[in-house]
C-alpha cells in the first residue's frame, strides 16, 4: 500500500512517502525541505531526507526534549 502526505508551512515543506510492500532503499522516507524566501536565512532550497525509522527516533527525541 502506497502512502504519501505533504504538509507545508511558511518556511518548510514536510513529506512522508511510504510503501509497505517495497523493501528497496528509499521507498520509506521522510523529507524536510526549506522553502526559499528572499531576505531570509534560506538561500535556494535545502532538504534533509531520512528513513521512517530515523524520523521516529527524531520524533521521540523532540518529544522528550521539548515537553
C-alpha positions as CSV (number, residue, x, y, z in Angstrom):
1,X,0.0,0.0,0.0
2,X,1.4,3.4,-1.0
3,X,1.1,6.4,1.2
4,X,2.2,10.0,0.6
5,X,1.4,13.1,2.6
6,X,2.8,16.6,2.4
7,X,2.5,19.5,4.9
8,X,3.9,22.9,4.2
9,X,4.5,25.9,6.4
10,X,5.8,29.3,5.6
11,X,9.4,28.1,5.8
12,X,9.3,24.3,5.5
13,X,7.8,21.5,3.5
14,X,7.4,18.1,5.2
15,X,6.8,15.0,3.1
16,X,6.3,11.4,4.1
17,X,6.4,8.6,1.4
18,X,5.7,5.0,2.4
19,X,5.4,1.8,0.5
20,X,4.7,-1.1,2.9
21,X,5.3,-3.8,0.3
22,X,8.6,-2.4,-1.1
23,X,11.9,-3.4,0.6
24,X,14.0,-1.1,-1.6
25,X,16.2,1.6,0.0
26,X,14.5,4.9,-0.3
27,X,10.9,3.6,-0.5
28,X,10.0,4.7,3.0
29,X,11.4,8.2,3.6
30,X,10.6,11.5,5.4
31,X,11.9,14.7,3.8
32,X,12.1,18.2,5.4
33,X,12.9,20.9,2.8
34,X,13.3,24.6,3.3
35,X,11.3,26.9,1.1
36,X,13.4,29.7,-0.3
37,X,12.4,33.3,0.7
38,X,14.2,36.5,-0.2
39,X,15.8,38.2,2.7
40,X,15.6,35.1,4.9
41,X,18.3,32.7,6.0
42,X,17.4,30.2,3.3
43,X,19.1,30.7,0.0
44,X,17.9,28.3,-2.5
45,X,16.5,25.0,-1.3
46,X,18.0,22.7,1.2
47,X,16.5,19.3,2.2
48,X,17.1,16.6,4.7
49,X,15.9,13.1,3.9
50,X,15.7,10.3,6.4
51,X,14.2,6.9,6.8
52,X,10.9,6.5,8.7
53,X,12.8,4.7,11.5
54,X,15.2,7.7,11.8
55,X,12.2,10.1,11.7
56,X,10.6,8.2,14.5
57,X,13.8,8.5,16.6
58,X,13.9,12.2,15.9
59,X,10.2,12.5,16.9
60,X,11.0,10.7,20.2
61,X,14.0,12.9,20.9
62,X,12.0,16.1,20.2
63,X,9.0,14.9,22.3
64,X,11.3,14.1,25.3
65,X,13.4,17.3,24.9
66,X,10.6,19.9,24.2
67,X,8.0,18.6,26.7
